[in-house]
Amino acid sequence: MTQDTATNPLDPVILGHCAAEERTFTREMLNRVGDRWTLVVVAQLRDGPVRFTELLTRIEGISHRMLTQTLRCLQRDGMLTRTAYAEVPPRVEYALTPLGRTLLEPLAALIQWSNTHREEVAAHRDDFDR
């Protein structure tokens, strides 16, 4: 790895200098956090455990099936925990793991970037659409 690629983790991905296994994993992770719902779910869990039905209510537009699928994928990757309580009716809560909490900083950076560049992007869209 050159000095440039050591300081910029995007360089090997863009240039393809990573081992095939690293590229595959990187793409999987970018697909996971870049899908429509993952970061929304992570954001909803930032303050602590949340019940499934509460997540379903809070996240506008997500279906029961899609929320279940997103939660399972995040659980599989070690980003969240699922705790089922032996109660009637059953109660299930989801919470971020320490690994999942590491997504909060990049998520905050993306939100900051979006807020900072909102008007600039809107202007470019207007120019393009004309």
C-alpha positions as CSV (number, residue, x, y, z in Angstrom):
1,M,0.0,0.0,0.0
2,T,1.4,3.4,-0.9
3,Q,1.4,6.4,1.5
4,D,-1.6,7.9,-0.4
5,T,-3.7,4.8,0.0
6,A,-2.8,4.4,3.6
7,T,-4.1,7.9,4.4
8,N,-7.2,7.7,2.2
9,P,-9.3,4.4,2.7
10,L,-11.3,5.2,-0.5
11,D,-8.3,5.0,-2.8
12,P,-7.9,1.2,-2.8
13,V,-11.7,0.8,-3.3
14,I,-11.8,3.2,-6.2
15,L,-8.5,2.1,-7.7
16,G,-9.1,-1.6,-7.2
17,H,-5.8,-2.2,-5.3
18,C,-7.5,-4.1,-2.5
19,A,-7.5,-7.8,-2.4
20,A,-10.6,-9.3,-4.0
21,E,-11.9,-10.4,-0.6
22,E,-11.5,-6.9,0.8
23,R,-13.3,-5.3,-2.2
24,T,-16.2,-7.8,-1.8
25,F,-16.6,-7.1,1.9
26,T,-16.3,-3.4,1.4
27,R,-19.0,-3.5,-1.2
28,E,-21.2,-5.6,1.1
29,M,-20.9,-3.1,3.9
30,L,-21.4,-0.1,1.6
31,N,-24.6,-1.8,0.3
32,R,-25.7,-2.5,3.8
33,V,-25.3,1.1,5.2
34,G,-26.3,2.6,1.9
35,D,-29.6,0.8,1.5
36,R,-32.9,2.6,2.0
37,W,-33.5,1.7,5.7
38,T,-30.4,0.8,7.6
39,L,-29.3,4.2,8.6
40,V,-32.9,5.2,9.5
41,V,-33.1,2.2,11.8
42,V,-29.7,3.0,13.3
43,A,-30.7,6.6,13.9
44,Q,-33.9,5.4,15.7
45,L,-31.9,3.2,18.0
46,R,-29.3,5.8,19.0
47,D,-31.0,6.6,22.3
48,G,-31.5,3.1,23.5
49,P,-33.6,0.0,23.0
50,V,-36.8,0.3,21.0
51,R,-39.6,-2.2,20.5
52,F,-40.4,-3.6,17.1
53,T,-43.8,-2.0,16.9
54,E,-42.4,1.4,18.0
55,L,-39.8,1.2,15.2
56,L,-42.6,0.4,12.7
57,T,-44.6,3.4,13.9
58,R,-41.6,5.8,13.9
59,I,-40.2,4.9,10.5
60,E,-42.6,6.3,7.9
61,G,-43.0,4.1,4.8
62,I,-41.3,1.0,6.0
63,S,-43.2,-2.3,5.7
64,H,-43.3,-4.9,8.4
65,R,-41.4,-7.3,6.1
66,M,-38.7,-4.7,5.3
67,L,-38.2,-3.7,8.9
68,T,-37.8,-7.4,9.8
69,Q,-35.3,-8.0,7.0
70,T,-33.3,-4.9,7.9
71,L,-33.2,-5.8,11.6
72,R,-32.1,-9.3,10.8
73,C,-29.3,-8.1,8.6
74,L,-28.1,-5.7,11.2
75,Q,-28.3,-8.4,13.9
76,R,-26.4,-10.8,11.6
77,D,-23.6,-8.2,11.1
78,G,-23.4,-7.6,14.9
79,M,-24.8,-4.1,14.7
80,L,-27.7,-4.6,17.0
81,T,-29.1,-7.0,19.6
82,R,-32.6,-8.5,19.7
83,T,-34.0,-9.2,23.1
84,A,-37.2,-11.2,23.4
85,Y,-39.1,-11.1,26.7
86,A,-41.2,-14.0,27.8
87,E,-44.3,-12.0,28.4
88,V,-47.9,-12.0,27.1
89,P,-48.1,-10.4,24.6
90,P,-44.5,-11.0,23.6
91,R,-42.2,-8.0,23.7
92,V,-39.1,-7.7,21.5
93,E,-36.6,-4.9,21.8
94,Y,-33.7,-3.9,19.6
95,A,-30.6,-2.0,20.6
96,L,-27.4,-1.0,19.0
97,T,-24.3,-2.9,20.0
98,P,-21.0,-1.1,20.5
99,L,-20.2,-1.9,16.9
100,G,-23.5,-0.5,15.7
101,R,-22.9,2.7,17.7
102,T,-19.8,3.3,15.6
103,L,-22.1,4.0,12.7
104,L,-23.5,7.1,14.5
105,E,-20.5,9.3,13.9
106,P,-20.4,8.7,10.1
107,L,-24.2,9.0,10.0
108,A,-23.9,12.4,11.8
109,A,-21.2,13.4,9.2
110,L,-23.5,12.5,6.3
111,I,-26.3,14.5,7.9
112,Q,-24.0,17.4,8.4
113,W,-22.8,17.2,4.8
114,S,-26.3,17.0,3.5
115,N,-27.4,20.1,5.6
116,T,-24.3,22.0,4.5
117,H,-24.7,21.3,0.8
118,R,-28.5,21.2,0.5
119,E,-28.9,24.5,-1.3
120,E,-25.9,23.8,-3.6
121,V,-27.3,20.4,-4.6
122,A,-30.8,21.9,-5.1
123,A,-29.3,24.6,-7.4
124,H,-27.5,21.9,-9.4
125,R,-30.7,19.9,-9.7
126,D,-32.6,22.9,-10.9
127,D,-29.9,23.6,-13.5
128,F,-29.9,20.0,-14.7
129,D,-33.7,19.8,-14.9
130,R,-33.9,23.0,-17.0
